[in-house]
Amino acid sequence: MKKLNVSELKPGMRFTKPVYLDKENLFITSNTPITDSDLERLKRFGITEVLTHGDILVIDVDPERLETQLEDFIISTIVDEDLLPLKGIYDNLNRIKVQFSNLYKNTFALVQDVYRKVADDKVFDFGPVREQGEALSDFVRTHNNLSYLILGMNNPGYYLYNQITTSTFYALIIGKLLDFSRPKMVDLAISCLVADVGMTKVPATISEKTDQLTDEEYKSILKHTIIGYQVLTQRVKIKNSLAVVALQHHERFDGKGYPQKIAATAIEENARIYAIADNFSALITNRPHRQRVLPHEAIKSMISMDVGKFDLKIVRTFLNQVSLYPVGSCVELSDKRVGIVLAANADKPLRPSIRIIKDEYGTFVRNLVLVDLVKENHLFIVKALDLQEATANS
């Protein structure tokens, strides 16, 4: 490996191969931009040289936009041999985090542009929606455990656009688990991206209201599914199979939804999928009329109180992937350590695999510490925590 002087490193630099502090300890993964906090960390530990087999890939033009991540604090990624599969999951997620962040932000920007144009009765090109649907589908089909990155995303901007972006990712995760072909995945993505365009025609005085809605205001909200469907089929002129999710995503599996009160498999499969993804995303997103709930509470709600709303077969498929303590959510263990759920254990949803971020004294750990609760049966999850609050001091 060649040596690099730390003085030569700049914020925004990325390398084609991982960069190491020494022959065993990873500094930063390939294709991950160096941040100011990375350089500060090297300075703090008195490190003057790093090692890599790679070359400089690019220097980002706007290093001020680089975000500090929990991974910025890791100085050693050595783990026991039996934990290497979990380390592989972590390494892949760390490797793709910049790509995911860019994809998320681009999707958010597209949704914002399309929805604002619909609100203003302006014409928009549907081509970018299809292109983004393809990009999202291909990304989800290629990578696993993406909820880890989704729940870690803290994107500023209007809650509705964030919710739609998040919902689309979760819907595609479900589609992948159901073995959808690429064309079906792309159609699902497109349907999800435009599913809530009808909300742009609901007056902000109603959609943003923090008090209880009147009967008339509630009826106005209920109309957004029909309005969205009409916009998509009559103005945008997309095929019915893509627009139907906008119409049906508030139908309930027990027939008590709206607008048509249809039930079970009379509801299109993509609409049943999006209903689950949208509900989960809505519950974990701050809304004008209520605060978000923890992902664990959202899952509990969906498999208990809201049981009649959804296709339980799809809910179980979703649960097997994200866990009762969803991948990417924050938990406290019985030994007082705090961690982020890294991967689900389908046979034991209460015992997922955890990446430890704080020790029992509340101090952020500097090494990669992984715990498989199936193997560490003396440990258990005590409670779910708010990820943003738990990592606020990072």
C-alpha positions as semicolon CSV with decimal commas, in nm:
position;residue;x (nm);y (nm);z (nm)
1;M;0,000;0,000;0,000
2;K;0,117;0,351;-0,072
3;K;0,145;0,615;0,198
4;L;-0,042;0,945;0,190
5;N;0,043;1,246;0,403
6;V;-0,261;1,361;0,597
7;S;-0,168;1,719;0,502
8;E;-0,252;1,625;0,140
9;L;-0,607;1,513;0,221
10;K;-0,893;1,754;0,154
11;P;-1,266;1,746;0,241
12;G;-1,457;1,583;-0,043
13;M;-1,175;1,354;-0,158
14;R;-1,282;0,999;-0,245
15;F;-1,061;0,700;-0,325
16;T;-1,108;0,398;-0,548
17;K;-0,996;0,167;-0,263
18;P;-1,037;0,184;0,116
19;V;-0,797;0,403;0,313
20;Y;-0,637;0,260;0,629
21;L;-0,480;0,405;0,941
22;D;-0,240;0,109;0,940
23;K;-0,241;-0,241;0,790
24;E;-0,538;-0,352;1,004
25;N;-0,748;-0,048;1,093
26;L;-0,982;0,105;0,834
27;F;-1,004;0,483;0,811
28;I;-1,261;0,524;0,536
29;T;-1,421;0,295;0,278
30;S;-1,386;0,328;-0,098
31;N;-1,592;0,594;-0,277
32;T;-1,674;0,765;0,054
33;P;-1,599;1,139;0,070
34;I;-1,363;1,260;0,342
35;T;-1,526;1,511;0,575
36;D;-1,385;1,784;0,797
37;S;-1,459;1,564;1,097
38;D;-1,246;1,284;0,945
39;L;-0,950;1,518;0,918
40;E;-1,008;1,652;1,267
41;R;-1,011;1,295;1,398
42;L;-0,674;1,222;1,238
43;K;-0,530;1,538;1,387
44;R;-0,671;1,457;1,730
45;F;-0,506;1,113;1,732
46;G;-0,176;1,248;1,600
47;I;-0,193;1,047;1,276
48;T;0,023;1,198;1,000
49;E;0,005;0,923;0,734
50;V;-0,261;0,686;0,597
51;L;-0,240;0,390;0,358
52;T;-0,433;0,287;0,047
53;H;-0,412;0,078;-0,269
54;G;-0,643;0,326;-0,439
55;D;-0,628;0,649;-0,632
56;I;-0,815;0,975;-0,585
57;L;-1,153;0,934;-0,754
58;V;-1,295;1,284;-0,721
59;I;-1,302;1,592;-0,503
60;D;-1,660;1,699;-0,438
61;V;-1,713;2,060;-0,534
62;D;-1,915;2,151;-0,225
63;P;-1,751;1,993;0,082
64;E;-1,966;2,207;0,314
65;R;-2,260;1,984;0,222
66;L;-2,086;1,670;0,347
67;E;-2,260;1,531;0,652
68;T;-2,093;1,387;0,959
69;Q;-2,204;1,028;1,007
70;L;-2,165;0,787;1,296
71;E;-1,916;0,603;1,078
72;D;-1,687;0,905;1,098
73;F;-1,600;0,803;1,454
74;I;-1,487;0,449;1,376
75;I;-1,112;0,394;1,406
76;S;-1,107;0,012;1,398
77;T;-1,326;-0,236;1,210
78;I;-1,166;-0,559;1,335
79;V;-1,430;-0,808;1,453
80;D;-1,433;-1,173;1,558
81;E;-1,445;-1,426;1,277
82;D;-1,800;-1,536;1,356
83;L;-1,918;-1,177;1,308
84;L;-1,762;-1,135;0,961
85;P;-2,098;-1,185;0,783
86;L;-2,242;-0,896;0,986
87;K;-1,934;-0,688;0,912
88;G;-1,995;-0,759;0,543
89;I;-2,345;-0,612;0,578
90;Y;-2,208;-0,306;0,757
91;D;-1,925;-0,254;0,507
92;N;-2,165;-0,267;0,212
93;L;-2,404;-0,019;0,372
94;N;-2,117;0,213;0,452
95;R;-1,988;0,178;0,096
96;I;-2,321;0,275;-0,064
97;K;-2,431;0,544;0,182
98;V;-2,325;0,834;-0,043
99;Q;-2,496;0,677;-0,344
100;F;-2,809;0,620;-0,138
101;S;-2,808;0,976;-0,003
102;N;-2,780;1,118;-0,354
103;L;-3,057;0,891;-0,481
104;Y;-3,283;0,989;-0,191
105;K;-3,224;1,361;-0,240
106;N;-3,274;1,338;-0,616
107;T;-3,601;1,152;-0,561
108;F;-3,715;1,413;-0,310
109;A;-3,634;1,693;-0,558
110;L;-3,825;1,517;-0,837
111;V;-4,132;1,459;-0,617
112;Q;-4,122;1,823;-0,507
113;D;-4,102;1,946;-0,867
114;V;-4,382;1,721;-0,994
115;Y;-4,619;1,789;-0,706
116;R;-4,568;2,166;-0,722
117;K;-4,641;2,165;-1,094
118;V;-4,958;1,962;-1,039
119;A;-5,062;2,208;-0,767
120;D;-5,015;2,498;-1,011
121;D;-5,185;2,312;-1,300
122;K;-4,861;2,320;-1,498
123;V;-4,755;2,060;-1,753
124;F;-4,459;1,840;-1,660
125;D;-4,252;1,581;-1,844
126;F;-4,329;1,232;-1,714
127;G;-4,001;1,094;-1,850
128;P;-3,794;1,186;-1,542
129;V;-4,048;1,006;-1,321
130;R;-3,993;0,685;-1,515
131;E;-3,615;0,734;-1,512
132;Q;-3,616;0,784;-1,137
133;G;-3,839;0,480;-1,095
134;E;-3,584;0,274;-1,284
135;A;-3,294;0,411;-1,077
136;L;-3,476;0,337;-0,750
137;S;-3,575;-0,012;-0,862
138;D;-3,226;-0,106;-0,972
139;F;-3,074;0,023;-0,648
140;V;-3,318;-0,167;-0,425
141;R;-3,282;-0,484;-0,632
142;T;-2,904;-0,467;-0,587
143;H;-2,875;-0,394;-0,214
144;N;-3,012;-0,535;0,113
145;N;-3,087;-0,399;0,462
146;L;-3,160;-0,055;0,317
147;S;-3,384;0,039;0,606
148;Y;-3,057;0,101;0,794
149;L;-2,988;0,392;0,559
150;I;-3,350;0,502;0,521
151;L;-3,407;0,551;0,893
152;G;-3,069;0,723;0,924
153;M;-3,164;0,978;0,659
154;N;-3,251;1,322;0,797
155;N;-3,341;1,522;0,488
156;P;-3,471;1,876;0,533
157;G;-3,780;1,984;0,345
158;Y;-4,154;1,939;0,333
159;Y;-4,273;1,632;0,525
160;L;-4,499;1,505;0,243
161;Y;-4,217;1,481;-0,009
162;N;-3,995;1,302;0,242
163;Q;-4,275;1,063;0,329
164;I;-4,338;0,978;-0,037
165;T;-3,967;0,920;-0,098
166;T;-3,936;0,697;0,208
167;S;-4,259;0,513;0,125
168;T;-4,135;0,440;-0,226
169;F;-3,815;0,285;-0,092
170;Y;-4,008;0,064;0,152
171;A;-4,260;-0,037;-0,115
172;L;-3,975;-0,145;-0,341
173;I;-3,820;-0,343;-0,057
174;I;-4,150;-0,530;-0,028
175;G;-4,167;-0,577;-0,405
176;K;-3,819;-0,726;-0,402
177;L;-3,918;-0,966;-0,122
178;L;-4,219;-1,072;-0,332
179;D;-3,980;-1,153;-0,619
180;F;-4,111;-0,885;-0,851
181;S;-3,944;-0,871;-1,192
182;R;-3,762;-0,555;-1,290
183;P;-4,054;-0,424;-1,502
184;K;-4,293;-0,483;-1,211
185;M;-4,053;-0,309;-0,973
186;V;-4,026;-0,008;-1,205
187;D;-4,406;0,016;-1,235
188;L;-4,435;-0,007;-0,856
189;A;-4,182;0,274;-0,812
190;I;-4,357;0,501;-1,059
191;S;-4,696;0,434;-0,899
192;C;-4,562;0,518;-0,555
193;L;-4,389;0,837;-0,660
194;V;-4,715;0,987;-0,788
195;A;-4,955;0,818;-0,544
196;D;-5,030;1,132;-0,342
197;V;-5,049;1,399;-0,614
198;G;-5,411;1,454;-0,514
199;M;-5,293;1,604;-0,186
200;T;-5,164;1,904;-0,382
201;K;-5,528;2,000;-0,445
202;V;-5,619;1,996;-0,075
203;P;-5,598;2,353;0,067
204;A;-5,296;2,400;0,293
205;T;-5,529;2,539;0,560
206;I;-5,669;2,186;0,583
207;S;-5,367;1,964;0,510
208;E;-5,148;2,165;0,749
209;K;-5,411;2,206;1,020
210;T;-5,294;2,108;1,368
211;D;-5,640;2,110;1,529
212;Q;-5,912;1,850;1,476
213;L;-6,065;1,860;1,130
214;T;-6,431;1,948;1,079
215;D;-6,652;1,703;0,890
216;E;-6,625;1,914;0,575
217;E;-6,248;1,941;0,604
218;Y;-6,221;1,565;0,653
219;K;-6,431;1,507;0,341
220;S;-6,190;1,732;0,151
221;I;-5,900;1,510;0,258
222;L;-6,087;1,197;0,148
223;K;-6,125;1,337;-0,204
224;H;-5,750;1,343;-0,268
225;T;-5,744;0,982;-0,390
226;I;-6,005;1,047;-0,662
227;I;-5,849;1,379;-0,757
228;G;-5,504;1,224;-0,784
229;Y;-5,636;0,943;-1,003
230;Q;-5,813;1,193;-1,230
231;V;-5,501;1,408;-1,263
232;L;-5,289;1,107;-1,358
233;T;-5,532;0,949;-1,605
234;Q;-5,684;1,260;-1,761
235;R;-5,411;1,524;-1,751
236;V;-5,087;1,325;-1,736
237;K;-5,248;1,039;-1,929
238;I;-5,053;0,753;-1,776
239;K;-5,192;0,402;-1,794
240;N;-5,452;0,293;-1,540
241;S;-5,225;0,031;-1,383
242;L;-4,987;0,308;-1,277
243;A;-5,255;0,550;-1,161
244;V;-5,461;0,301;-0,962
245;V;-5,232;0,321;-0,656
246;A;-5,330;0,689;-0,621
247;L;-5,694;0,582;-0,617
248;Q;-5,670;0,277;-0,391
249;H;-5,390;0,334;-0,139
250;H;-5,640;0,425;0,136
251;E;-5,863;0,124;0,078
252;R;-5,855;-0,126;0,364
253;F;-5,816;-0,500;0,336
254;D;-6,134;-0,537;0,548
255;G;-6,334;-0,316;0,312
256;K;-6,366;-0,017;0,545
257;G;-6,139;0,220;0,355
258;Y;-6,207;0,482;0,088
259;P;-6,307;0,588;-0,172
260;Q;-6,471;0,268;-0,307
261;K;-6,476;0,048;0,006
262;I;-6,336;-0,247;-0,187
263;A;-6,166;-0,529;0,004
264;A;-5,898;-0,797;-0,007
265;T;-5,759;-0,882;-0,351
266;A;-6,006;-0,649;-0,521
267;I;-5,748;-0,391;-0,419
268;E;-5,459;-0,398;-0,667
269;E;-5,142;-0,558;-0,530
270;N;-4,932;-0,245;-0,578
271;A;-5,187;-0,044;-0,382
272;R;-5,181;-0,302;-0,100
273;I;-4,802;-0,279;-0,093
274;Y;-4,796;0,099;-0,096
275;A;-5,059;0,118;0,179
276;I;-4,823;-0,069;0,412
277;A;-4,515;0,130;0,312
278;D;-4,703;0,460;0,328
279;N;-4,855;0,384;0,667
280;F;-4,519;0,292;0,818
281;S;-4,352;0,599;0,670
282;A;-4,634;0,827;0,786
283;L;-4,616;0,699;1,142
284;I;-4,241;0,762;1,170
285;T;-4,264;1,109;1,010
286;N;-4,355;1,430;1,195
287;R;-4,690;1,564;1,073
288;P;-4,860;1,899;1,135
289;H;-5,115;1,736;1,366
290;R;-4,888;1,491;1,552
291;Q;-4,532;1,391;1,633
292;R;-4,372;1,084;1,480
293;V;-4,362;0,757;1,669
294;L;-4,064;0,525;1,703
295;P;-4,029;0,266;1,424
296;H;-4,084;-0,013;1,678
297;E;-4,415;0,145;1,783
298;A;-4,516;0,187;1,419
299;I;-4,460;-0,184;1,352
300;K;-4,654;-0,280;1,666
301;S;-4,944;-0,061;1,554
302;M;-4,953;-0,219;1,210
303;I;-4,965;-0,578;1,342
304;S;-5,212;-0,513;1,623
305;M;-5,440;-0,208;1,629
306;D;-5,441;-0,161;1,251
307;V;-5,462;-0,531;1,169
308;G;-5,776;-0,497;0,954
309;K;-5,621;-0,238;0,727
310;F;-5,359;-0,446;0,552
311;D;-5,290;-0,765;0,365
312;L;-5,131;-0,962;0,651
313;K;-4,932;-1,181;0,415
314;I;-4,753;-0,872;0,287
315;V;-4,718;-0,731;0,639
316;R;-4,545;-1,052;0,751
317;T;-4,314;-1,033;0,451
318;F;-4,229;-0,675;0,544
319;L;-4,179;-0,766;0,910
320;N;-3,939;-1,050;0,825
321;Q;-3,718;-0,799;0,645
322;V;-3,729;-0,496;0,874
323;S;-3,775;-0,677;1,210
324;L;-4,010;-0,595;1,498
325;Y;-3,731;-0,356;1,593
326;P;-3,684;-0,222;1,239
327;V;-3,344;-0,231;1,072
328;G;-3,200;0,117;1,119
329;S;-3,386;0,189;1,442
330;C;-3,216;0,258;1,774
331;V;-3,240;0,033;2,081
332;E;-3,102;-0,005;2,431
333;L;-2,973;-0,345;2,538
334;S;-3,001;-0,506;2,880
335;D;-2,634;-0,424;2,952
336;K;-2,711;-0,050;2,901
337;R;-2,535;-0,028;2,564
338;V;-2,710;0,153;2,280
339;G;-2,708;0,037;1,921
340;I;-2,866;0,051;1,578
341;V;-3,038;-0,255;1,435
342;L;-2,820;-0,374;1,147
343;A;-3,003;-0,684;1,025
344;A;-3,317;-0,879;1,107
345;N;-3,328;-1,243;1,215
346;A;-3,644;-1,366;1,044
347;D;-3,699;-1,662;1,276
348;K;-3,655;-1,446;1,588
349;P;-3,783;-1,092;1,519
350;L;-3,715;-0,985;1,879
351;R;-3,346;-1,076;1,847
352;P;-3,197;-0,886;1,552
353;S;-2,830;-0,807;1,499
354;I;-2,708;-0,478;1,644
355;R;-2,428;-0,233;1,573
356;I;-2,326;-0,079;1,907
357;I;-2,283;0,301;1,901
358;K;-2,261;0,379;2,275
359;D;-2,111;0,183;2,562
360;E;-2,279;0,128;2,898
361;Y;-2,156;0,470;3,014
362;G;-2,315;0,656;2,723
363;T;-1,984;0,718;2,543
364;F;-1,968;0,679;2,166
365;V;-1,760;0,374;2,074
366;R;-1,460;0,414;1,846
367;N;-1,445;0,054;1,725
368;L;-1,692;-0,140;1,515
369;V;-1,882;-0,347;1,772
370;L;-2,142;-0,593;1,643
371;V;-2,383;-0,809;1,845
372;D;-2,593;-1,098;1,714
373;L;-2,868;-1,135;1,972
374;V;-2,944;-1,488;1,852
375;K;-2,596;-1,594;1,962
376;E;-2,568;-1,358;2,260
377;N;-2,875;-1,502;2,430
378;H;-2,786;-1,347;2,767
379;L;-2,862;-1,004;2,615
380;F;-3,197;-0,865;2,509
381;I;-3,352;-0,539;2,395
382;V;-3,487;-0,332;2,682
383;K;-3,651;-0,053;2,484
384;A;-3,657;0,136;2,159
385;L;-3,496;0,481;2,144
386;D;-3,521;0,785;1,921
387;L;-3,224;0,766;1,683
388;Q;-3,186;1,142;1,641
389;E;-3,187;1,198;2,017
390;A;-2,947;0,908;2,081
391;T;-2,696;1,039;1,827
392;A;-2,742;1,411;1,894
393;N;-2,400;1,441;2,059
394;S;-2,220;1,282;1,764
